[in-house]
Amino acid sequence: MRLCFFLLTVLGFLAIAESETLLVPSEYPDIAEAIDAAESGDTVLIACGVYPAHDLVVDSKQIVIRSATGQADCVTIDVEGYDSFLKGTSLTGNFRLEGLTFFNSHKEVLYFDGGAAEVRGCLFNDNGRGVIDNEGFTKVTRCTFWGTLGPCISAYGEGFPDVRRCIFWENAGAIVYEHPFASVSIECSDIEGGWPGQDNIIADPLFCESSIGNFNLQMDSPCIAENNDCGELMGAFPAGCSISTKELDWGMIKRLY
C-alpha cells in the first residue's frame, strides 16, 4: 500500500513538473495559437491588455486559461461581434477560464458540450448570450454578467450548470434558460428580478461606476461578504472604488456614449 502511494505521489510530481505555462503575447502572439499549442496540464497565461479572439475550439484538453493577475480587469477578450469566443467539448477535469472579461459577442460567449468546465472570476460585459451548457456540469463561480441581451446561463439536453457567488444586473434578456430535462442551480448570487436558490438576493450591487467599465463594489454593497447572509463575495470584483486601469479599445469607448 505504501509503495503504491509513493508511486502515485511521484507520478503526480512528474505530471506537475511536465506542465508548462504558455505566455501570450510574449511567446505566442495570440490566444488561439497558445491554446492550439497547449497540452493537458498546461496554463495559458495572458498579459494584461485587449485581445481580439473569436470562434475558438477546445476539444478534451484540460488546460487553464487565465489573465496574468487572475483579475478580470487585466484582460479583455473582444469577440468583435462574431458569434462566440470559445466552444469546448468533453472538457472534463481541470479546464478553467479565470480572471477574464468577455466583450461584444453576437451570440453566446462560451458553449460547453459535455464535461465539467469551470468559469471563475470573469466579467461578461455587453454580449449576446453568456454561457451555454449542453449535457454538462459547468461551474460558474464569482462572475459578473452585465448588458447581456439573451439568457446569461442556458442549460440544454441534460445540462446542469452550477452557479455560485455571481452578479446578474442590467441584462436585457432572461437570466436563465432551461431546456426540458435540464436545470440551472444558482446560490449565493445577486440576481435582478430574482431566482430561487439558497442565499440569493435582489439588491442593487452598487458598482463603483459600471457606465465606464468599473465593476468594483462600493463599500456598502450587499455583494460584499460581511453584508450578505452567505458571507461570501459575489461577482468578479472586490470592494474599493479606485480608478480602474483597465485598457479600453475604441469600440468599447464608443459604447460608453
LOVOTOR-573656 format. One line per 8 residues: number of its first residue (from 1); their letters; for each residue x, y, z of N, C-alpha, C. Coordinates in Angstrom, 2 decimals. Layout:
residues N
NUM = a = X Y Z X Y Z X Y Z; ...
//
This chain:
residues 257
1 = mrlcffll = 0.82 -1.20 0.00 0.00 0.00 0.00 0.86 1.26 0.00; 1.91 1.28 0.88 2.80 2.43 0.93 3.54 2.62 -0.39; 3.94 1.52 -1.04 4.64 1.60 -2.31 3.73 2.22 -3.37; 2.46 1.80 -3.39 1.52 2.34 -4.35 1.34 3.85 -4.13; 1.22 4.24 -2.85 1.06 5.66 -2.54 2.29 6.45 -2.99; 3.48 5.87 -2.75 4.72 6.53 -3.15 4.77 6.72 -4.66; 4.40 5.66 -5.39 4.44 5.74 -6.85 3.46 6.78 -7.38; 2.26 6.83 -6.79 1.27 7.81 -7.22 1.75 9.23 -6.93
9 = tvlgflai = 2.41 9.41 -5.78 2.95 10.73 -5.44 4.01 11.16 -6.43; 4.93 10.22 -6.76 5.99 10.52 -7.72 5.40 10.87 -9.07; 4.42 10.10 -9.51 3.79 10.37 -10.80 3.10 11.73 -10.79; 2.50 12.09 -9.65 1.86 13.39 -9.54 2.86 14.52 -9.68; 4.01 14.39 -9.00 5.06 15.41 -9.11 5.58 15.50 -10.54; 5.74 14.34 -11.20 6.23 14.35 -12.57 5.25 15.06 -13.49; 3.95 14.82 -13.26 2.93 15.46 -14.11 2.98 16.97 -13.95; 3.16 17.43 -12.67 3.24 18.86 -12.44 4.50 19.44 -13.08
17 = aesetllv = 5.61 18.69 -12.95 6.88 19.17 -13.50 6.82 19.30 -15.01; 6.05 18.45 -15.64 5.98 18.45 -17.10 5.01 19.51 -17.63; 4.15 20.05 -16.78 3.21 21.07 -17.25 3.96 22.34 -17.58; 3.42 23.11 -18.51 4.08 24.32 -18.98 3.15 25.52 -18.87; 3.74 26.70 -18.81 3.00 27.95 -18.88 3.30 28.62 -20.21; 2.28 28.84 -21.00 2.43 29.44 -22.32 2.02 30.91 -22.22; 2.93 31.80 -22.54 2.73 33.22 -22.33 2.22 33.91 -23.60; 1.14 34.66 -23.43 0.58 35.49 -24.50 0.73 36.95 -24.08
25 = pseypdia = 1.32 37.82 -24.91 1.77 37.59 -26.29 3.28 37.38 -26.43; 4.02 37.28 -25.33 5.49 37.25 -25.44 6.01 35.99 -26.13; 5.33 34.86 -25.93 5.72 33.61 -26.59 4.80 33.26 -27.75; 3.52 33.54 -27.59 2.52 33.26 -28.63 1.76 34.56 -28.90; 1.69 34.99 -30.15 1.14 36.31 -30.44 -0.34 36.45 -30.14; -1.07 35.35 -30.15 -2.49 35.46 -29.83 -2.95 34.24 -29.03; -4.16 34.36 -28.49 -4.70 33.33 -27.60 -4.93 32.02 -28.35; -5.39 32.10 -29.59 -5.68 30.89 -30.36 -4.44 30.03 -30.54
33 = eaidaaes = -3.30 30.66 -30.86 -2.07 29.88 -31.07 -1.62 29.22 -29.77; -1.77 29.92 -28.66 -1.36 29.36 -27.38 -2.24 28.16 -27.01; -3.53 28.28 -27.24 -4.44 27.16 -26.94 -4.12 25.97 -27.82; -3.85 26.20 -29.10 -3.51 25.10 -30.01 -2.24 24.39 -29.56; -1.28 25.14 -29.03 0.00 24.55 -28.62 -0.07 23.89 -27.25; -1.05 24.26 -26.43 -1.13 23.76 -25.06 -1.54 22.29 -25.04; -1.05 21.59 -24.02 -1.45 20.22 -23.75 -2.07 20.15 -22.36; -2.79 19.08 -22.09 -3.46 18.94 -20.80 -2.46 19.14 -19.66
41 = gdtvliac = -2.86 19.95 -18.69 -2.00 20.29 -17.57 -1.32 21.64 -17.71; -1.33 22.20 -18.93 -0.67 23.49 -19.17 -1.57 24.66 -18.78; -0.94 25.82 -18.64 -1.65 27.07 -18.37 -1.33 28.07 -19.47; -2.35 28.65 -20.05 -2.20 29.76 -20.99 -2.35 31.04 -20.17; -1.26 31.77 -20.01 -1.24 32.95 -19.17 -1.18 34.20 -20.05; -2.17 35.07 -19.91 -2.33 36.20 -20.83 -1.96 37.50 -20.12; -1.02 38.24 -20.71 -0.63 39.53 -20.15 -1.79 40.51 -20.26; -1.81 41.50 -19.38 -2.90 42.46 -19.36 -3.00 43.21 -20.69
49 = gvypahdl = -4.22 43.40 -21.16 -4.44 44.09 -22.42 -5.76 43.68 -23.04; -6.01 44.16 -24.24 -7.21 43.83 -25.01 -6.81 42.93 -26.16; -7.52 41.81 -26.34 -7.17 40.82 -27.36 -8.40 40.47 -28.19; -8.33 40.63 -29.51 -9.42 40.12 -30.36 -9.32 38.61 -30.46; -10.43 37.92 -30.28 -10.43 36.45 -30.39 -11.87 35.99 -30.54; -12.07 35.01 -31.41 -13.43 34.51 -31.63 -13.41 33.11 -32.22; -14.51 32.39 -32.01 -14.76 31.08 -32.61 -13.62 30.08 -32.37; -13.06 30.11 -31.17 -12.03 29.14 -30.81 -12.67 27.82 -30.41
57 = vvdskqiv = -11.93 26.72 -30.61 -12.44 25.39 -30.29 -11.41 24.67 -29.43; -11.88 24.08 -28.33 -11.03 23.26 -27.47 -11.71 21.92 -27.29; -11.01 20.85 -27.64 -11.58 19.51 -27.56 -10.76 18.66 -26.59; -11.35 18.36 -25.44 -10.80 17.41 -24.46 -9.57 17.91 -23.69; -8.95 19.00 -24.07 -7.78 19.47 -23.34 -8.16 19.97 -21.94; -7.36 19.59 -20.97 -7.59 20.03 -19.60 -6.57 21.12 -19.27; -6.86 22.35 -19.67 -5.92 23.45 -19.51 -6.57 24.58 -18.74; -5.74 25.50 -18.27 -6.21 26.71 -17.60 -5.89 27.89 -18.51
65 = irsatgqa = -6.87 28.76 -18.73 -6.68 29.98 -19.50 -7.01 31.13 -18.56; -6.00 31.92 -18.20 -6.24 32.96 -17.20 -5.43 34.21 -17.49; -5.87 35.30 -16.89 -5.12 36.56 -17.00 -3.90 36.52 -16.10; -2.94 37.37 -16.38 -1.68 37.39 -15.63 -1.90 37.66 -14.16; -2.88 38.49 -13.82 -3.15 38.82 -12.43 -4.24 37.95 -11.81; -4.96 37.22 -12.65 -6.09 36.45 -12.16 -7.33 37.29 -11.95; -7.27 38.59 -12.32 -8.39 39.51 -12.15 -8.98 39.90 -13.51; -10.31 40.06 -13.55 -10.99 40.30 -14.82 -10.67 41.65 -15.43
73 = dcvtidve = -10.19 42.61 -14.63 -9.86 43.91 -15.22 -8.49 43.93 -15.88; -7.81 42.79 -15.89 -6.49 42.69 -16.52 -6.61 42.41 -18.02; -7.44 41.48 -18.39 -7.53 41.03 -19.79 -8.96 41.17 -20.30; -9.13 41.85 -21.42 -10.41 41.92 -22.12 -10.30 41.16 -23.42; -11.19 40.22 -23.62 -11.27 39.49 -24.88 -12.41 40.09 -25.69; -12.07 40.76 -26.77 -13.05 41.40 -27.65 -13.41 40.42 -28.76; -14.65 39.94 -28.71 -15.11 38.96 -29.70 -15.45 39.65 -31.03; -15.45 40.96 -31.04 -15.59 41.77 -32.26 -16.88 41.53 -33.02
81 = gydsflkg = -17.95 41.19 -32.30 -19.23 40.99 -32.94 -19.41 39.64 -33.60; -18.41 38.75 -33.51 -18.57 37.39 -34.02 -19.47 36.59 -33.07; -19.82 35.37 -33.49 -20.81 34.61 -32.74 -20.37 34.28 -31.32; -19.13 33.80 -31.14 -18.74 33.32 -29.82 -17.24 33.45 -29.62; -16.80 33.32 -28.38 -15.38 33.27 -28.09 -14.86 31.84 -28.17; -15.53 30.89 -27.50 -14.96 29.54 -27.41 -16.05 28.48 -27.29; -15.83 27.38 -28.01 -16.65 26.19 -27.84 -15.76 25.08 -27.33; -16.18 24.45 -26.25 -15.42 23.35 -25.67 -16.21 22.07 -25.65
89 = tsltgnfr = -15.56 20.96 -25.99 -16.23 19.67 -25.97 -15.47 18.71 -25.05; -16.22 17.98 -24.24 -15.67 16.95 -23.35 -14.56 17.50 -22.46; -14.78 18.66 -21.90 -13.76 19.30 -21.06 -13.93 18.86 -19.61; -13.76 17.59 -19.37 -13.85 17.06 -18.01 -12.56 17.37 -17.26; -12.64 17.39 -15.95 -11.43 17.55 -15.14 -11.11 18.99 -14.86; -9.98 19.46 -15.34 -9.42 20.72 -14.87 -9.37 21.82 -15.92; -10.32 21.89 -16.81 -10.38 23.02 -17.74 -10.98 24.22 -17.01; -10.29 25.36 -17.05 -10.77 26.53 -16.32 -10.44 27.81 -17.07
97 = legltffn = -11.39 28.73 -17.10 -11.20 30.09 -17.58 -11.27 30.99 -16.35; -10.27 31.86 -16.17 -10.21 32.62 -14.92 -9.69 34.03 -15.14; -10.40 34.99 -14.51 -9.93 36.37 -14.49 -9.91 37.03 -15.85; -11.00 36.89 -16.62 -11.08 37.44 -17.97 -12.35 38.26 -18.12; -12.31 39.28 -18.98 -13.50 40.00 -19.39 -13.85 39.60 -20.81; -15.11 39.22 -21.03 -15.60 38.85 -22.36 -16.53 39.95 -22.85; -16.25 40.44 -24.05 -16.94 41.63 -24.55 -17.35 41.45 -26.01; -18.61 41.84 -26.32 -19.05 42.04 -27.70 -19.15 40.75 -28.52
105 = shkevlyf = -19.75 39.72 -27.95 -20.09 38.54 -28.76 -21.50 38.72 -29.34; -21.71 38.20 -30.54 -23.03 38.30 -31.16 -23.99 37.28 -30.57; -23.50 36.07 -30.33 -24.31 35.03 -29.70 -23.70 34.71 -28.34; -23.59 33.42 -28.00 -23.05 33.07 -26.69 -21.54 33.29 -26.63; -21.06 33.67 -25.47 -19.61 33.80 -25.27 -18.97 32.42 -25.20; -19.55 31.52 -24.40 -18.97 30.20 -24.17 -20.03 29.12 -24.40; -19.64 28.07 -25.11 -20.53 26.93 -25.34 -19.78 25.67 -24.92; -20.31 24.98 -23.93 -19.68 23.75 -23.45 -20.58 22.57 -23.77
113 = dggaaevr = -20.01 21.63 -24.52 -20.75 20.43 -24.92 -20.23 19.26 -24.11; -20.94 18.90 -23.05 -20.49 17.84 -22.16 -19.37 18.32 -21.25; -18.96 17.46 -20.35 -17.83 17.77 -19.48 -18.21 18.61 -18.28; -17.19 19.16 -17.63 -17.39 19.91 -16.39 -16.40 21.06 -16.31; -16.46 21.96 -17.28 -15.57 23.12 -17.30 -15.91 24.07 -16.16; -14.95 24.91 -15.81 -15.18 25.92 -14.77 -14.85 27.30 -15.32; -15.71 28.26 -15.00 -15.50 29.67 -15.34 -15.47 30.43 -14.02; -14.36 31.09 -13.72 -14.17 31.68 -12.39 -13.67 33.13 -12.49
121 = gclfndng = -14.34 34.01 -11.75 -13.87 35.39 -11.64 -13.86 36.16 -12.93; -14.87 35.96 -13.78 -14.91 36.60 -15.10 -16.04 37.63 -15.19; -15.85 38.61 -16.05 -16.88 39.60 -16.37 -17.42 39.35 -17.76; -18.74 39.26 -17.88 -19.43 39.15 -19.16 -20.09 40.50 -19.41; -19.53 41.29 -20.32 -19.91 42.68 -20.48 -20.38 42.93 -21.92; -21.70 43.15 -22.07 -22.24 43.58 -23.36 -22.09 42.49 -24.42; -22.75 41.36 -24.19 -22.71 40.23 -25.12 -24.12 39.80 -25.51; -24.19 38.94 -26.54 -25.48 38.39 -26.93 -26.04 37.45 -25.87
129 = rgvidneg = -25.30 36.39 -25.59 -25.65 35.45 -24.52 -24.39 35.17 -23.70; -24.56 34.52 -22.58 -23.43 34.27 -21.70 -22.82 32.89 -21.89; -23.25 31.94 -21.05 -22.70 30.59 -21.03 -23.79 29.59 -21.38; -23.48 28.68 -22.32 -24.40 27.59 -22.65 -23.77 26.27 -22.21; -24.53 25.49 -21.46 -24.11 24.16 -21.02 -25.03 23.14 -21.69; -24.45 22.33 -22.56 -25.22 21.28 -23.23 -24.77 19.92 -22.69; -25.61 19.32 -21.87 -25.35 17.98 -21.32 -24.05 17.92 -20.52; -23.80 18.99 -19.78 -22.59 19.02 -18.97 -22.87 19.45 -17.54
137 = ftkvtrct = -21.80 19.74 -16.84 -21.88 20.17 -15.43 -20.97 21.38 -15.22; -21.18 22.39 -16.01 -20.34 23.59 -15.96 -20.49 24.30 -14.62; -19.36 24.77 -14.09 -19.36 25.56 -12.87 -19.06 27.02 -13.23; -19.90 27.91 -12.76 -19.70 29.35 -12.97 -19.62 29.99 -11.58; -18.45 30.48 -11.23 -18.21 30.95 -9.87 -17.68 32.38 -9.87; -18.27 33.23 -9.08 -17.82 34.61 -8.84 -17.66 35.39 -10.15; -18.69 35.34 -10.97 -18.69 36.08 -12.24 -19.72 37.20 -12.18; -19.52 38.21 -13.02 -20.46 39.32 -13.15 -20.99 39.35 -14.58
145 = fwgtlgpc = -22.33 39.41 -14.70 -22.99 39.47 -16.01 -23.70 40.82 -16.10; -23.36 41.59 -17.11 -23.91 42.94 -17.28 -24.09 43.23 -18.77; -25.27 43.70 -19.15 -25.51 44.08 -20.54 -25.69 42.91 -21.48; -26.09 41.74 -20.97 -26.32 40.56 -21.82 -27.71 40.65 -22.45; -27.81 40.39 -23.76 -29.08 40.52 -24.47 -29.97 39.29 -24.30; -29.38 38.11 -24.34 -30.13 36.88 -24.20 -29.93 36.28 -22.82; -30.24 35.03 -22.61 -30.00 34.43 -21.31 -28.52 34.47 -20.93; -28.28 34.73 -19.67 -26.90 34.71 -19.17 -26.39 33.29 -19.02
153 = isaygegf = -27.25 32.40 -18.53 -26.91 30.98 -18.34 -27.99 30.14 -19.00; -27.58 29.23 -19.89 -28.54 28.35 -20.57 -28.14 26.90 -20.36; -29.15 26.06 -20.14 -28.92 24.62 -19.97 -29.73 23.86 -21.02; -29.04 23.06 -21.82 -29.66 22.26 -22.86 -29.42 20.78 -22.60; -30.21 19.93 -23.31 -30.06 18.49 -23.11 -30.27 18.16 -21.65; -29.35 17.39 -21.09 -29.35 17.14 -19.65 -28.19 17.91 -19.03; -28.20 19.20 -19.24 -27.17 20.07 -18.69 -27.56 20.56 -17.30; -26.58 20.62 -16.41 -26.85 21.02 -15.04 -25.77 21.99 -14.55
161 = pdvrrcif = -25.73 23.19 -15.12 -24.73 24.17 -14.66 -24.96 24.58 -13.21; -23.86 24.78 -12.51 -23.88 25.15 -11.10 -23.30 26.55 -10.96; -24.10 27.49 -10.51 -23.72 28.90 -10.47 -23.68 29.37 -9.02; -22.57 29.96 -8.61 -22.43 30.42 -7.24 -21.69 31.76 -7.20; -22.13 32.62 -6.29 -21.44 33.87 -5.97 -21.30 34.79 -7.19; -22.37 34.88 -7.98 -22.35 35.70 -9.20 -23.28 36.90 -9.04; -23.10 37.88 -9.92 -23.97 39.05 -10.01 -24.57 39.10 -11.41; -25.90 39.25 -11.48 -26.61 39.41 -12.75 -27.37 40.73 -12.67
169 = wenagaiv = -26.90 41.74 -13.40 -27.52 43.05 -13.25 -27.50 43.81 -14.58; -28.59 44.52 -14.84 -28.75 45.33 -16.06 -28.55 44.50 -17.33; -29.13 43.33 -17.34 -29.15 42.49 -18.54 -30.51 42.64 -19.22; -30.52 42.65 -20.54 -31.76 42.92 -21.27 -32.67 41.70 -21.34; -32.08 40.51 -21.42 -32.87 39.30 -21.58 -33.06 38.54 -20.28; -33.60 37.33 -20.42 -33.79 36.48 -19.26 -32.45 36.07 -18.66; -32.42 35.89 -17.37 -31.19 35.45 -16.71 -30.89 34.00 -17.04; -31.92 33.17 -17.05 -31.74 31.71 -17.19 -32.65 31.16 -18.27
177 = yehpfasv = -32.13 30.20 -19.04 -32.96 29.39 -19.92 -32.71 27.93 -19.58; -33.80 27.18 -19.34 -33.70 25.77 -19.02 -34.49 24.95 -20.04; -33.79 24.15 -20.82 -34.43 23.23 -21.74 -35.06 22.08 -20.94; -36.11 21.44 -21.44 -36.65 20.28 -20.73 -35.57 19.26 -20.38; -35.62 18.72 -19.17 -34.67 17.74 -18.63 -33.34 18.39 -18.22; -33.25 19.71 -18.29 -32.06 20.42 -17.83 -32.46 21.39 -16.73; -31.50 21.77 -15.90 -31.81 22.76 -14.86 -30.55 23.51 -14.46; -30.77 24.74 -14.01 -29.68 25.60 -13.57 -29.81 25.81 -12.06
185 = siecsdie = -28.73 25.58 -11.34 -28.70 25.81 -9.90 -27.93 27.09 -9.62; -28.57 28.04 -8.91 -27.92 29.29 -8.57 -28.03 29.51 -7.06; -26.89 29.77 -6.42 -26.86 30.03 -4.99 -25.95 31.21 -4.69; -26.22 31.86 -3.58 -25.37 32.95 -3.07 -25.04 33.95 -4.18; -26.08 34.44 -4.87 -25.89 35.35 -6.00 -26.87 36.51 -5.92; -26.50 37.61 -6.55 -27.35 38.79 -6.63 -27.97 38.82 -8.03; -29.30 38.68 -8.10 -29.98 38.47 -9.37 -31.11 39.47 -9.53; -30.96 40.39 -10.46 -32.02 41.34 -10.73 -33.26 40.59 -11.20
193 = ggwpgqdn = -34.38 40.79 -10.54 -35.60 40.05 -10.85 -35.76 38.80 -10.02; -34.66 38.32 -9.42 -34.73 37.18 -8.51 -34.63 35.83 -9.19; -34.20 34.85 -8.41 -34.16 33.46 -8.85 -34.09 32.58 -7.60; -34.87 31.48 -7.54 -34.84 30.65 -6.33 -33.48 30.00 -6.11; -33.06 29.98 -4.86 -31.78 29.38 -4.51 -31.30 29.88 -3.17; -30.52 29.10 -2.48 -30.05 29.44 -1.15 -29.24 30.73 -1.14; -29.64 31.65 -0.27 -28.93 32.92 -0.03 -28.84 33.82 -1.25; -29.73 33.63 -2.24 -29.80 34.58 -3.34 -30.46 35.88 -2.87
201 = iiadplfc = -30.06 37.00 -3.47 -30.61 38.29 -3.09 -31.06 39.06 -4.33; -31.88 40.07 -4.11 -32.29 41.01 -5.16 -31.98 42.40 -4.63; -30.83 42.94 -4.95 -30.42 44.24 -4.43 -29.41 44.87 -5.37; -29.49 46.17 -5.55 -28.52 46.87 -6.37 -27.12 46.54 -5.87; -26.27 45.98 -6.74 -24.93 45.59 -6.28 -24.03 46.77 -5.94; -24.43 47.97 -6.35 -23.66 49.18 -6.07 -22.25 49.09 -6.66; -22.22 48.93 -7.98 -20.94 49.02 -8.68 -20.38 50.43 -8.51; -19.08 50.55 -8.59 -18.46 51.88 -8.45 -18.89 52.79 -9.60
209 = essignfn = -18.74 52.34 -10.84 -19.18 53.13 -12.00 -19.23 52.23 -13.22; -20.30 51.45 -13.31 -20.42 50.47 -14.40 -20.46 51.13 -15.77; -20.91 52.39 -15.86 -21.02 53.07 -17.16 -19.67 53.27 -17.83; -18.60 53.26 -17.05 -17.26 53.37 -17.64 -16.45 52.10 -17.39; -17.15 51.01 -17.11 -16.48 49.72 -17.00 -15.83 49.43 -15.67; -16.18 50.19 -14.62 -15.64 49.93 -13.29 -16.68 49.16 -12.49; -16.49 47.84 -12.39 -17.45 46.98 -11.71 -17.00 46.59 -10.31; -16.00 47.31 -9.79 -15.69 47.15 -8.37 -16.92 47.54 -7.54
217 = lqmdspci = -16.94 47.11 -6.30 -18.10 47.32 -5.45 -17.86 48.43 -4.44; -18.90 49.24 -4.22 -18.84 50.22 -3.16 -18.81 49.50 -1.80; -18.32 50.17 -0.79 -18.10 49.53 0.50 -19.38 49.07 1.17; -20.52 49.67 0.82 -21.79 49.25 1.41 -22.57 48.31 0.49; -21.91 47.74 -0.52 -22.56 46.81 -1.44 -23.05 45.56 -0.71; -24.24 45.09 -1.04 -24.74 43.84 -0.45 -23.99 42.62 -0.95; -23.14 42.80 -1.94 -22.40 41.68 -2.51 -21.06 41.44 -1.81; -20.71 42.29 -0.86 -19.51 42.08 -0.06 -19.82 41.07 1.04
225 = aenndcge = -18.86 40.24 1.36 -19.08 39.12 2.28 -19.76 39.53 3.58; -19.30 40.61 4.20 -19.84 41.00 5.51 -21.23 41.59 5.43; -21.73 41.85 4.20 -23.05 42.47 4.04 -24.12 41.52 3.53; -23.85 40.22 3.45 -24.87 39.29 2.98 -24.88 38.02 3.84; -25.95 37.24 3.72 -26.16 36.09 4.60 -25.22 34.92 4.30; -24.73 34.81 3.07 -23.86 33.67 2.78 -22.41 33.95 3.17; -22.09 35.20 3.50 -20.75 35.52 3.97 -19.67 35.35 2.93; -20.02 35.57 1.66 -19.08 35.39 0.56 -19.14 36.60 -0.37
233 = lmgafpag = -18.02 36.88 -1.03 -18.00 37.92 -2.05 -18.73 37.43 -3.29; -19.63 38.25 -3.80 -20.34 37.94 -5.05 -19.75 38.76 -6.18; -19.64 38.18 -7.35 -19.17 38.90 -8.52 -17.68 38.82 -8.71; -17.22 39.36 -9.83 -15.83 39.21 -10.25 -14.88 40.20 -9.61; -15.41 41.23 -8.94 -14.55 42.31 -8.47 -14.73 42.56 -6.97; -13.68 43.01 -6.31 -13.75 43.28 -4.87 -14.31 44.67 -4.59; -14.32 45.03 -3.32 -14.75 46.35 -2.91 -13.61 47.34 -3.08; -13.97 48.59 -3.34 -12.97 49.64 -3.48 -13.11 50.36 -4.80
241 = csistkel = -13.35 51.66 -4.75 -13.64 52.42 -5.96 -12.45 53.23 -6.45; -11.29 52.64 -6.43 -10.14 53.30 -7.01 -10.31 53.38 -8.51; -9.56 54.25 -9.16 -9.68 54.44 -10.61 -9.24 53.17 -11.32; -10.06 52.69 -12.25 -9.73 51.47 -12.98 -8.60 51.73 -13.98; -7.71 50.76 -14.08 -6.62 50.85 -15.07 -6.91 49.97 -16.28; -8.12 49.51 -16.39 -8.49 48.60 -17.47 -8.31 49.28 -18.83; -7.69 48.58 -19.75 -7.44 49.12 -21.09 -8.70 48.99 -21.94; -9.09 50.07 -22.60 -10.27 50.07 -23.46 -9.85 50.24 -24.91
249 = dwgmikrl = -10.53 49.54 -25.82 -10.30 49.82 -27.22 -11.35 50.82 -27.71; -11.21 51.27 -28.98 -12.09 52.32 -29.48 -13.54 51.88 -29.50; -13.80 50.63 -29.86 -15.18 50.13 -29.89 -15.83 50.20 -28.52; -15.06 49.87 -27.47 -15.60 49.91 -26.12 -15.86 51.35 -25.68; -14.96 52.26 -26.06 -15.14 53.66 -25.69 -16.41 54.22 -26.32; -16.66 53.92 -27.60 -17.84 54.43 -28.29 -19.12 53.97 -27.62; -19.12 52.77 -27.03 -20.33 52.25 -26.41 -20.66 52.95 -25.10; -19.73 53.74 -24.57 -19.99 54.44 -23.32 -20.81 55.70 -23.54
257 = y = -20.96 56.13 -24.80 -21.60 57.42 -25.07 -22.77 57.26 -26.04
//
